[in-house]
């Protein structure tokens, strides 16, 4: 038996349009938000858009800042524990990740105009908060039943290269497109190419050359393939909101917020497959690193009305424009393969690594692009019962299918935007919450959120023929449920709040796109303990 050992670093900085592409999964990741903010806001499930008078409503209904009647300063920090449990064909894995967090800091400056004028207050506010938390650790693995990630890679090349789509040509292309595979001459393409990883992919699984049938096609006999996957995700989206709001006759409130959004996302992943076929066995490993950084801005407009002068009941409406993002992805990959076996001629399969062309830089792919998130619409209502119980409810809608990906020059990524329409859908979010004052200075709170799934059942991560990414994995998340409870203390000037939040949702995970691949069933859970300290003066 002969041993073949190949190590390749895929330094894939591709300088032309289409060499790497973003996907609807990137658009979904940076659209929308999670429940976070002050502990009072979280404790009530975020259902405070119509109730107002909390700094966190600056990002849901800006008019809520108009209900402040004094200056306010607040800061929040907490602890997050994320857990994932995967089940792939009965093979289960569990991962957890714990992180401390600084979640919010902000202030409100109130300017009283008068009691007898229609305009009673003009208020100004600023708030920083973490609107999304990407921290997650995940693992899965099991028997693939004869399919392999390399099939997706082969399809990518086969659809891009002109010529007949025969199996023997496909195998030859994979072997030789970027690396030289002796005993498998390829008359179609030179042996030196800017895509060395494809040659690495070609030395394994169904692309292993073990013989020919009567028609001369290459055959592969696979008795079994097992895979393993592990990833660590880090980062989040930080929002910086600047607000002005107006109180008109203590019955109508209007507000506007300018939001600046800072994205920082990191993912490192490890994927491996073990293969056994008729004449050979081996494995390969891929280590992917992927990051996204960038900034965006949006505008939020809101209004709250108290229709009955003698009643505390009020309702609110708010509209959020899309967030216009300018983003940068950096991607790199390192791969290792080992195959033990012989070809049918008894000669060893040999793979010769070729040096990268000059337009690779520092081993990374770097891609600038733009993204436009969907519009968001919010309606809410709230009231106070017997002066001691506050109740809030709201509904929010975002059509994720309308998200747009654009090249850095502003032109649409038409193919991926078409996939977004096919794979993403409108998301409905419902929030309810209550606060009860049990002592003059002590309150208890509870809340509940539900958000429907972003992805259609048929959604998959489509990588184009000219896309040289090897991070083929994707999650299709289902609806998210969030339960919260809280406790609050109010003094003359100082206040403190504590909240606990429990997020839970299920996902289907796929290590790569193949119609024969069974989904890995994933349970996602996140526990958050949040504390807020504030001063009202």
C-alpha positions as CSV (number, residue, x, y, z in Angstrom):
1,X,0.0,0.0,0.0
2,X,1.2,3.5,-0.8
3,X,0.7,6.6,1.3
4,X,-0.1,10.0,-0.2
5,X,0.0,13.0,2.1
6,X,-0.9,16.5,0.9
7,X,-1.1,19.7,2.9
8,X,-2.6,22.8,1.3
9,X,-3.3,26.3,2.6
10,X,-6.1,27.8,0.5
11,X,-5.0,31.4,0.3
12,X,-7.9,32.4,-1.7
13,X,-7.9,36.2,-2.2
14,X,-9.8,36.4,-5.4
15,X,-9.7,39.8,-7.0
16,X,-12.5,39.5,-9.5
17,X,-16.3,39.7,-9.1
18,X,-18.0,36.4,-8.3
19,X,-14.9,34.6,-6.9
20,X,-16.5,34.6,-3.4
21,X,-20.1,35.5,-2.8
22,X,-22.2,36.2,0.2
23,X,-25.4,34.2,0.7
24,X,-28.9,34.7,2.2
25,X,-27.6,33.2,5.4
26,X,-25.2,36.2,5.8
27,X,-28.2,38.5,5.2
28,X,-30.3,36.7,7.8
29,X,-27.5,36.8,10.3
30,X,-27.2,40.6,10.3
31,X,-30.9,41.4,10.0
32,X,-33.2,41.7,13.0
33,X,-32.2,41.7,16.6
34,X,-32.6,39.8,19.9
35,X,-34.2,40.8,23.1
36,X,-31.6,42.7,25.1
37,X,-31.3,46.1,26.9
38,X,-32.0,47.2,30.4
39,X,-33.0,44.5,32.9
40,X,-36.5,46.1,33.3
41,X,-37.0,46.0,29.5
42,X,-35.8,42.4,29.3
43,X,-37.8,41.4,32.4
44,X,-41.0,42.5,30.7
45,X,-40.1,40.7,27.5
46,X,-39.4,43.9,25.6
47,X,-43.1,44.7,25.5
48,X,-42.6,48.3,26.5
49,X,-42.9,50.2,23.2
50,X,-46.2,51.8,24.1
51,X,-45.4,52.1,27.9
52,X,-42.2,54.0,27.3
53,X,-40.0,55.7,29.9
54,X,-37.2,53.1,29.6
55,X,-34.0,53.9,27.7
56,X,-34.3,50.6,25.7
57,X,-37.4,51.7,23.8
58,X,-35.1,54.1,21.9
59,X,-34.5,51.2,19.6
60,X,-38.1,49.9,19.3
61,X,-40.4,52.9,19.4
62,X,-38.4,56.2,19.7
63,X,-41.5,58.0,20.9
64,X,-41.2,56.2,24.2
65,X,-38.4,58.5,25.3
66,X,-40.9,61.3,25.3
67,X,-42.5,59.9,28.4
68,X,-39.5,60.7,30.5
69,X,-40.0,63.6,32.9
70,X,-36.5,63.7,34.4
71,X,-32.9,63.0,33.5
72,X,-31.9,59.4,33.5
73,X,-28.6,57.5,33.4
74,X,-28.4,53.7,33.2
75,X,-25.9,50.9,32.6
76,X,-26.4,47.1,32.3
77,X,-24.1,44.1,32.3
78,X,-24.7,40.4,32.5
79,X,-23.7,36.8,32.0
80,X,-24.6,34.4,29.1
81,X,-24.6,30.6,29.0
82,X,-25.2,29.1,25.6
83,X,-25.8,25.4,25.1
84,X,-26.3,23.3,21.9
85,X,-27.3,19.6,21.6
86,X,-27.0,17.9,18.3
87,X,-28.5,14.5,17.1
88,X,-27.4,13.1,13.8
89,X,-28.7,9.6,13.2
90,X,-28.6,8.8,16.9
91,X,-25.1,10.2,17.4
92,X,-25.5,13.0,20.0
93,X,-23.1,15.8,21.0
94,X,-23.3,18.6,23.5
95,X,-21.5,21.9,23.7
96,X,-21.7,24.9,25.9
97,X,-20.1,28.4,26.0
98,X,-20.2,30.9,28.9
99,X,-19.4,34.6,28.5
100,X,-19.7,37.8,30.6
101,X,-21.1,40.8,28.7
102,X,-21.5,44.5,28.9
103,X,-25.0,45.0,27.4
104,X,-26.1,48.6,27.7
105,X,-25.3,52.2,28.7
106,X,-27.3,55.3,28.0
107,X,-28.8,58.6,29.2
108,X,-31.9,60.8,28.7
109,X,-31.8,64.6,29.0
110,X,-35.2,66.1,29.5
111,X,-36.1,69.7,28.6
112,X,-39.4,70.9,30.1
113,X,-41.2,73.4,27.9
114,X,-44.1,74.2,30.1
115,X,-47.5,72.9,31.5
116,X,-49.7,75.2,29.6
117,X,-48.2,74.9,26.1
118,X,-49.2,72.0,23.8
119,X,-45.5,71.0,23.6
120,X,-44.7,69.9,27.2
121,X,-41.2,68.2,26.8
122,X,-38.4,67.9,24.3
123,X,-36.2,65.0,25.3
124,X,-32.8,63.8,24.0
125,X,-31.4,60.4,24.4
126,X,-28.4,58.2,23.6
127,X,-28.1,54.5,24.2
128,X,-25.5,51.8,23.4
129,X,-26.7,48.2,23.6
130,X,-25.8,44.8,22.2
131,X,-28.6,43.9,19.8
132,X,-27.2,40.5,18.7
133,X,-25.1,38.0,20.4
134,X,-23.3,35.5,18.1
135,X,-21.5,33.5,20.7
136,X,-22.1,29.8,20.2
137,X,-20.1,26.5,20.3
138,X,-21.4,23.6,18.3
139,X,-20.4,20.0,17.4
140,X,-22.0,17.2,15.3
141,X,-21.0,14.1,13.4
142,X,-22.0,10.6,12.3
143,X,-22.3,8.3,9.3
144,X,-23.1,10.0,6.0
145,X,-24.4,7.0,4.2
146,X,-22.1,7.2,1.2
147,X,-22.4,10.9,0.4
148,X,-19.6,13.5,0.8
149,X,-19.0,17.2,0.9
150,X,-16.7,16.7,-2.1
151,X,-19.8,16.1,-4.2
152,X,-20.9,19.7,-3.7
153,X,-17.4,20.9,-4.7
154,X,-17.4,18.7,-7.8
155,X,-20.8,20.2,-8.8
156,X,-19.4,23.7,-8.4
157,X,-16.6,23.0,-10.8
158,X,-18.6,21.0,-13.2
159,X,-21.1,23.7,-13.7
160,X,-18.5,26.3,-14.3
161,X,-16.2,24.5,-16.7
162,X,-17.5,24.2,-20.3
163,X,-17.6,20.9,-22.0
164,X,-19.3,17.5,-21.6
165,X,-20.5,16.6,-18.1
166,X,-19.2,13.1,-18.0
167,X,-18.1,11.4,-14.8
168,X,-14.6,10.8,-16.1
169,X,-14.1,14.4,-17.2
170,X,-15.5,15.6,-13.8
171,X,-13.0,13.5,-11.9
172,X,-10.2,14.6,-14.1
173,X,-11.1,18.2,-13.6
174,X,-11.2,17.8,-9.9
175,X,-7.8,16.1,-9.8
176,X,-6.1,18.4,-12.1
177,X,-7.8,21.8,-11.7
178,X,-5.2,23.3,-9.5
179,X,-3.0,20.2,-8.8
180,X,-1.5,17.6,-11.0
181,X,-2.8,14.1,-10.7
182,X,-0.6,11.6,-12.4
183,X,-2.3,8.6,-14.2
184,X,-5.3,10.8,-14.7
185,X,-4.4,13.0,-17.7
186,X,-6.6,16.0,-18.2
187,X,-6.7,17.3,-21.8
188,X,-9.1,20.1,-21.0
189,X,-7.2,22.3,-18.5
190,X,-3.7,23.2,-17.5
191,X,-2.4,21.7,-14.3
192,X,-1.7,25.0,-12.6
193,X,-4.6,27.0,-11.4
194,X,-5.6,29.6,-8.8
195,X,-7.8,27.1,-7.0
196,X,-5.5,24.6,-5.3
197,X,-8.0,23.3,-2.8
198,X,-10.0,21.6,-5.5
199,X,-7.2,19.2,-6.2
200,X,-7.1,18.4,-2.5
201,X,-10.8,17.5,-2.6
202,X,-10.1,15.3,-5.6
203,X,-8.0,12.7,-3.8
204,X,-10.9,11.3,-1.7
205,X,-14.3,9.8,-1.4
206,X,-16.3,9.2,-4.6
207,X,-13.6,11.1,-6.6
208,X,-11.0,8.4,-5.8
209,X,-10.0,6.7,-9.1
210,X,-10.3,2.9,-8.5
211,X,-11.1,1.6,-12.0
212,X,-13.2,1.9,-15.1
213,X,-16.3,0.3,-16.4
214,X,-16.9,-1.0,-19.9
215,X,-17.7,2.6,-21.1
216,X,-14.5,3.9,-19.7
217,X,-16.0,5.9,-16.8
218,X,-14.3,6.1,-13.5
219,X,-15.9,4.2,-10.7
220,X,-15.7,4.5,-6.9
221,X,-16.9,1.9,-4.5
222,X,-17.6,3.4,-1.1
223,X,-18.4,1.2,1.9
224,X,-18.8,4.1,4.3
225,X,-18.1,7.7,5.1
226,X,-18.2,9.3,8.5
227,X,-18.0,13.0,9.2
228,X,-17.3,15.3,12.1
229,X,-17.9,19.1,12.5
230,X,-17.1,21.6,15.2
231,X,-17.4,25.4,15.3
232,X,-17.0,28.3,17.6
233,X,-18.8,31.6,16.8
234,X,-18.0,34.9,18.5
235,X,-19.0,38.6,18.3
236,X,-22.2,40.5,18.0
237,X,-23.9,43.7,16.7
238,X,-23.6,46.8,18.8
239,X,-26.1,49.6,18.3
240,X,-25.5,53.3,19.0
241,X,-28.9,55.2,19.0
242,X,-29.3,58.9,19.1
243,X,-32.9,60.2,19.8
244,X,-35.1,63.2,19.9
245,X,-38.6,63.0,21.2
246,X,-41.6,65.2,21.9
247,X,-44.4,65.2,24.5
248,X,-47.5,66.9,23.2
249,X,-50.2,67.6,25.9
250,X,-49.2,64.5,27.7
251,X,-51.3,62.5,25.2
252,X,-49.3,62.4,22.0
253,X,-45.6,61.4,21.8
254,X,-43.4,61.5,18.8
255,X,-39.8,60.4,18.3
256,X,-37.0,59.7,15.9
257,X,-33.8,57.7,16.3
258,X,-30.7,57.6,14.2
259,X,-29.0,54.2,14.7
260,X,-25.4,53.3,14.0
261,X,-24.7,49.6,13.9
262,X,-21.3,48.0,14.4
263,X,-20.9,44.3,13.2
264,X,-18.2,42.0,14.5
265,X,-18.5,38.3,13.7
266,X,-16.0,35.5,13.9
267,X,-16.3,31.8,13.1
268,X,-13.7,29.1,13.2
269,X,-14.8,25.7,12.1
270,X,-13.3,22.2,11.6
271,X,-14.7,19.6,9.3
272,X,-13.4,16.1,8.6
273,X,-14.5,13.0,6.7
274,X,-13.3,9.4,7.0
275,X,-13.8,7.3,3.9
276,X,-13.5,3.6,3.1
277,X,-13.9,2.3,-0.4
278,X,-13.0,-0.9,-2.2
279,X,-9.3,-0.3,-2.5
280,X,-8.5,2.6,-0.3
281,X,-9.2,4.4,3.0
282,X,-8.3,7.8,4.3
283,X,-9.6,11.1,5.5
284,X,-9.4,14.8,5.0
285,X,-9.7,17.9,7.3
286,X,-10.7,21.5,6.6
287,X,-10.1,24.3,9.0
288,X,-12.1,27.4,8.0
289,X,-11.8,30.9,9.5
290,X,-14.4,33.4,8.5
291,X,-15.1,37.0,9.8
292,X,-17.3,39.9,9.0
293,X,-16.8,43.5,10.2
294,X,-18.5,46.6,9.1
295,X,-20.9,49.4,10.0
296,X,-24.4,50.5,9.0
297,X,-27.0,53.1,9.8
298,X,-30.8,53.4,9.9
299,X,-33.6,55.6,11.0
300,X,-36.5,54.8,13.3
301,X,-39.7,56.8,13.6
302,X,-42.4,56.3,16.2
303,X,-45.6,57.7,17.8
304,X,-47.6,56.9,20.9
305,X,-51.1,58.1,21.5
306,X,-53.3,58.1,24.7
307,X,-56.7,58.4,23.1
308,X,-58.8,58.7,26.3
309,X,-57.9,61.6,28.6
310,X,-58.9,59.8,31.8
311,X,-57.4,56.4,30.9
312,X,-53.7,55.4,31.0
313,X,-54.2,53.1,27.9
314,X,-52.0,54.0,25.0
315,X,-51.0,52.5,21.7
316,X,-48.0,53.0,19.5
317,X,-46.7,52.6,16.0
318,X,-43.1,52.6,14.7
319,X,-41.3,52.1,11.4
320,X,-37.7,51.2,11.0
321,X,-36.0,51.9,7.7
322,X,-33.5,49.2,6.4
323,X,-30.0,49.2,7.8
324,X,-27.6,50.2,5.0
325,X,-24.4,48.2,5.8
326,X,-20.9,48.4,4.4
327,X,-19.3,45.0,5.3
328,X,-16.0,43.2,4.8
329,X,-15.6,39.4,4.9
330,X,-12.2,37.8,5.4
331,X,-11.9,34.1,4.7
332,X,-9.2,31.5,4.7
333,X,-8.9,27.8,4.7
334,X,-6.3,25.1,5.5
335,X,-6.8,21.5,4.4
336,X,-5.1,18.2,5.1
337,X,-5.7,14.9,3.3
338,X,-4.4,11.4,3.6
339,X,-5.3,8.5,1.4
340,X,-3.9,5.0,1.7
341,X,-4.5,2.8,-1.3
342,X,-3.7,2.0,-4.9
343,X,-5.2,2.7,-8.3
344,X,-6.3,-0.3,-10.4
345,X,-3.0,-0.2,-12.2
346,X,-1.1,-0.7,-9.0
347,X,0.6,2.7,-9.3
348,X,0.3,5.2,-6.5
349,X,-1.9,8.2,-6.9
350,X,0.4,11.3,-6.6
351,X,-0.7,14.9,-6.0
352,X,1.7,17.7,-6.6
353,X,0.9,21.1,-4.9
354,X,1.4,24.1,-7.1
355,X,2.3,27.6,-5.8
356,X,-0.4,30.2,-5.5
357,X,-0.6,32.9,-8.1
358,X,0.4,36.4,-7.2
359,X,-3.0,37.7,-6.5
360,X,-3.3,35.7,-3.4
361,X,-2.4,37.9,-0.4
362,X,-1.4,36.8,3.1
363,X,-3.5,33.6,2.8
364,X,-6.9,35.3,3.1
365,X,-9.8,36.1,0.9
366,X,-11.0,39.7,1.5
367,X,-14.3,40.9,0.1
368,X,-16.0,44.2,0.5
369,X,-19.8,44.3,-0.1
370,X,-23.0,46.1,0.9
371,X,-26.2,44.8,2.4
372,X,-29.6,46.4,2.9
373,X,-31.8,44.8,5.6
374,X,-35.6,44.6,5.4
375,X,-38.0,47.3,6.7
376,X,-39.4,46.7,10.2
377,X,-42.9,47.6,11.3
378,X,-44.1,47.6,15.0
379,X,-47.5,48.2,16.6
380,X,-47.9,48.1,20.4
381,X,-50.3,48.9,23.3
382,X,-49.9,49.3,27.0
383,X,-51.8,50.3,30.1
384,X,-51.6,50.6,33.9
385,X,-54.2,48.8,36.0
386,X,-55.0,50.1,39.5
387,X,-51.9,52.2,39.5
388,X,-49.8,49.1,40.3
389,X,-49.8,46.7,37.3
390,X,-48.3,47.7,34.0
391,X,-49.2,45.6,30.9
392,X,-47.7,45.7,27.5
393,X,-48.1,43.8,24.2
394,X,-46.7,44.3,20.7
395,X,-46.4,42.8,17.2
396,X,-43.5,43.2,14.8
397,X,-43.0,42.2,11.2
398,X,-39.9,42.0,9.0
399,X,-39.9,40.4,5.5
400,X,-36.4,38.9,5.3
401,X,-37.0,37.9,1.7
402,X,-36.6,41.6,0.8
403,X,-33.0,41.8,2.1
404,X,-30.5,42.9,-0.6
405,X,-26.9,41.9,-1.1
406,X,-24.8,44.3,-3.3
407,X,-21.2,44.4,-4.6
408,X,-19.0,47.1,-3.2
409,X,-19.8,49.2,-6.3
410,X,-23.5,49.1,-5.5
411,X,-24.6,46.6,-8.1
412,X,-27.0,43.9,-6.9
413,X,-25.9,40.3,-6.4
414,X,-28.8,39.2,-8.5
415,X,-28.3,35.4,-8.1
416,X,-28.0,35.6,-4.3
417,X,-30.9,38.0,-4.0
418,X,-33.0,35.6,-6.0
419,X,-32.0,32.8,-3.5
420,X,-33.1,35.2,-0.7
421,X,-36.6,35.4,-2.2
422,X,-36.7,31.6,-2.5
423,X,-35.2,30.7,0.9
424,X,-36.3,33.5,3.4
425,X,-39.7,34.6,4.5
426,X,-41.5,37.2,6.6
427,X,-40.9,36.9,10.3
428,X,-43.6,37.6,12.9
429,X,-42.7,38.6,16.4
430,X,-45.1,38.8,19.4
431,X,-44.1,40.2,22.8
432,X,-46.1,40.4,26.0
433,X,-45.1,41.5,29.4
434,X,-46.3,42.6,32.8
435,X,-44.9,44.4,35.9
436,X,-46.5,44.4,39.3
437,X,-45.5,46.7,42.2
438,X,-45.7,44.5,45.3
439,X,-44.2,47.1,47.6
440,X,-43.7,50.9,47.2
441,X,-40.1,50.3,46.1
442,X,-40.2,46.7,44.8
443,X,-41.6,45.3,41.5
444,X,-41.8,41.9,39.9
445,X,-41.9,41.3,36.1
446,X,-42.5,38.6,33.6
447,X,-42.5,38.4,29.8
448,X,-42.7,36.2,26.8
449,X,-41.6,36.5,23.1
450,X,-42.2,34.4,20.0
451,X,-40.5,34.9,16.7
452,X,-41.4,32.7,13.7
453,X,-38.7,31.1,11.5
454,X,-36.6,33.1,9.0
455,X,-36.1,30.2,6.7
456,X,-38.4,28.2,4.4
457,X,-38.3,24.4,4.7
458,X,-36.6,24.2,1.3
459,X,-33.8,26.7,2.2
460,X,-30.2,25.6,1.6
461,X,-26.8,27.4,1.3
462,X,-26.2,27.8,-2.4
463,X,-22.6,28.4,-3.5
464,X,-22.1,29.4,-7.1
465,X,-19.9,27.8,-9.7
466,X,-17.3,30.5,-9.3
467,X,-17.5,30.6,-5.5
468,X,-14.4,29.0,-4.0
469,X,-15.5,29.0,-0.3
470,X,-15.3,25.7,1.6
471,X,-17.5,26.7,4.5
472,X,-20.5,24.9,3.2
473,X,-22.3,24.4,6.5
474,X,-25.6,26.1,7.4
475,X,-28.3,26.2,10.0
476,X,-32.0,26.5,9.3
477,X,-33.5,27.9,12.5
478,X,-37.1,27.4,13.5
479,X,-39.2,29.6,15.7
480,X,-37.7,31.1,18.8
481,X,-39.3,31.2,22.2
482,X,-38.1,33.5,25.0
483,X,-39.3,33.6,28.6
484,X,-38.2,36.3,31.0
485,X,-38.7,37.2,34.7
486,X,-37.4,40.2,36.6
487,X,-37.1,42.1,39.8
488,X,-36.8,45.8,40.3
489,X,-36.0,48.3,43.1
490,X,-36.9,52.0,42.9
491,X,-35.6,54.6,45.3
492,X,-35.9,58.3,45.2
493,X,-33.0,58.7,42.8
494,X,-31.3,55.3,42.6
495,X,-32.7,52.2,41.0
496,X,-31.6,48.6,40.4
497,X,-33.1,45.9,38.2
498,X,-32.4,42.2,37.7
499,X,-33.6,40.0,34.9
500,X,-33.3,36.4,33.7
501,X,-33.9,35.4,30.1
502,X,-34.2,31.9,28.7
503,X,-34.0,31.6,24.9
504,X,-34.9,28.3,23.2
505,X,-35.2,27.2,19.5
506,X,-34.5,24.3,17.3
507,X,-32.5,24.1,14.1
508,X,-31.7,21.8,11.2
509,X,-27.9,21.7,10.6
510,X,-26.3,20.6,7.4
511,X,-22.5,20.3,6.9
512,X,-23.0,20.7,3.2
513,X,-25.8,20.8,0.6
514,X,-27.0,17.5,-0.7
515,X,-30.5,16.4,-1.2
516,X,-29.6,13.0,0.3
517,X,-28.2,14.4,3.5
518,X,-30.3,14.0,6.6
519,X,-30.5,17.0,8.8
520,X,-28.7,17.1,12.2
521,X,-31.4,18.0,14.8
522,X,-30.2,20.8,17.1
523,X,-31.5,22.2,20.3
524,X,-30.3,25.7,21.1
525,X,-30.6,27.2,24.5
526,X,-29.3,30.4,26.0
527,X,-29.5,31.6,29.6
528,X,-28.9,35.3,30.4
529,X,-28.6,37.0,33.7
530,X,-28.8,40.7,33.4
531,X,-28.4,43.6,36.0
532,X,-29.0,47.3,35.5
533,X,-28.0,50.1,37.8
534,X,-29.4,53.6,37.2
535,X,-29.9,57.1,38.5
536,X,-33.0,59.3,37.9
537,X,-32.7,63.0,38.7
